[in-house]
Amino acid sequence: MSITLDGLSVHLAGAELVRDLHIETAEGEVLGLVGPNGSGKSTALRCVYRALQPSRGAVLLDGADISTLAQRASARHIAAVPQESSNDLDFSVAEIVALGRFPHHRGNQPLSTEERAVRDEAMRRADVVHLADRGVLSLSGGERQRVLLARAFAQQPRVLVLDEPTNHLDIHHQIRLLRQLRTDSTTVLIAMHDLNLAAATCDRLAVLANGTVPHIGTPTEVLTPELINEAFGVTPSIVRHPRTGIPQLHYDI
Ligand SMILES: Nc1ncnc2c1ncn2[C@@H]1O[C@H](COP(=O)(O)OP(=O)(O)OP(=O)(O)O)[C@@H](O)[C@H]1O
């Protein structure tokens, strides 16, 4: 399924956090949101997973305004891993991942054999099988992030919204996740700070900077020294990956 941010604006606490944002994904595309702190990446993503309502504009799922859908109906298609997620209850990992099945259920019936298989496959993909019986409160930051990824996978979404999903992950688990995003047919909207990993992962990048219209294009089109300087105020040297040709940024410290 495709996601469109159609003239999205968000006003909060007397400020316009996102202004008239237009972004259209293709089905199965991995689209990265990059930009400086406070440029509105999380705010835009929160509108997609319906933690926030836009003040103007809309989020469209295959052309239909998601605000016209019941929450449970949109959750059958859109799963999210937010940047910070407080979880004060010490559920087991397997129980948390099973919550991903909730939008597909009627009432509170126990998981069927097939659904347990979906949950287990989601735990395998996020490499948390060995943690299944642990309480989530005892987990490390990266382990907890992988549990939230597993819960999102268990939802079997057509659109995955990820807000800096690699920020607690070691390099093995970063690469493992990003490879999965590249090979799956799920449409992905992902906010990232690491521009090199973003370039290697995303079909297109939207470079947000405060209040301006984003530059949207392939990594090669938007990761130019001029554009990075305009958005972030630093000027990188850009080289090509020796095998893939993807642009990679280097900085003088
Ligand atoms: N509830 C709120 N009330 C007031 N201001 C808010 C609120 N939520 C976010 N903001 C502000 O909106 C701006 C955009 O925040 P947002 O979290 O979307 O940025 P971001 O691009 O995801 O940043 P980062 O890279 O730091 O994660 C920031 O200046 C932030 O302080």
The ligand as an SDF file (V2000), in Angstrom:
LIG
                    3D

 31 33  0  0  0  0  0  0  0  0999 V2000
    3.9090   18.4590   22.2210 N   0  0  0  0  0  0  0  0  0  0  0  0
    4.7420   19.4090   21.8000 C   0  0  0  0  0  0  0  0  0  0  0  0
    4.6060   20.6890   22.2300 N   0  0  0  0  0  0  0  0  0  0  0  0
    5.4310   21.6510   21.7850 C   0  0  0  0  0  0  0  0  0  0  0  0
    6.4380   21.4620   20.9100 N   0  0  0  0  0  0  0  0  0  0  0  0
    6.6060   20.2200   20.4660 C   0  0  0  0  0  0  0  0  0  0  0  0
    5.7780   19.1350   20.8550 C   0  0  0  0  0  0  0  0  0  0  0  0
    6.2030   18.0220   20.2180 N   0  0  0  0  0  0  0  0  0  0  0  0
    7.2610   18.3990   19.4650 C   0  0  0  0  0  0  0  0  0  0  0  0
    7.5030   19.7080   19.6000 N   0  0  0  0  0  0  0  0  0  0  0  0
    8.5560   20.4820   18.9280 C   0  0  0  0  0  0  0  0  0  0  0  0
    8.3520   20.3140   17.5330 O   0  0  0  0  0  0  0  0  0  0  0  0
    9.5890   20.3340   16.8390 C   0  0  0  0  0  0  0  0  0  0  0  0
    9.6750   19.0840   15.9630 C   0  0  0  0  0  0  0  0  0  0  0  0
    9.8280   17.9430   16.8070 O   0  0  0  0  0  0  0  0  0  0  0  0
   10.0760   16.5020   16.2280 P   0  0  0  0  0  0  0  0  0  0  0  0
   10.1790   15.5780   17.3920 O   0  0  0  0  0  0  0  0  0  0  0  0
    9.0570   16.2250   15.2010 O   0  0  0  0  0  0  0  0  0  0  0  0
   11.4990   16.6890   15.5130 O   0  0  0  0  0  0  0  0  0  0  0  0
   12.4880   15.6180   14.9010 P   0  0  0  0  0  0  0  0  0  0  0  0
   12.8360   16.0860   13.5300 O   0  0  0  0  0  0  0  0  0  0  0  0
   11.9170   14.2470   15.0130 O   0  0  0  0  0  0  0  0  0  0  0  0
   13.7360   15.7900   15.8680 O   0  0  0  0  0  0  0  0  0  0  0  0
   14.8910   14.7820   16.3940 P   0  0  0  0  0  0  0  0  0  0  0  0
   15.8420   14.6320   15.2550 O   0  0  0  0  0  0  0  0  0  0  0  0
   15.4970   15.5490   17.5170 O   0  0  0  0  0  0  0  0  0  0  0  0
   14.2500   13.5040   16.8160 O   0  0  0  0  0  0  0  0  0  0  0  0
   10.6740   20.4000   17.9130 C   0  0  0  0  0  0  0  0  0  0  0  0
   11.1350   21.7260   17.9890 O   0  0  0  0  0  0  0  0  0  0  0  0
    9.9630   19.9950   19.1820 C   0  0  0  0  0  0  0  0  0  0  0  0
   10.5280   20.6050   20.3260 O   0  0  0  0  0  0  0  0  0  0  0  0
  1  2  1  0
  2  3  1  0
  2  7  2  0
  3  4  2  0
  4  5  1  0
  5  6  2  0
  6  7  1  0
  6 10  1  0
  7  8  1  0
  8  9  2  0
  9 10  1  0
 10 11  1  0
 11 12  1  0
 11 30  1  0
 12 13  1  0
 13 14  1  0
 13 28  1  0
 14 15  1  0
 15 16  1  0
 16 17  2  0
 16 18  1  0
 16 19  1  0
 19 20  1  0
 20 21  2  0
 20 22  1  0
 20 23  1  0
 23 24  1  0
 24 25  2  0
 24 26  1  0
 24 27  1  0
 28 29  1  0
 28 30  1  0
 30 31  1  0
M  END
$$$$
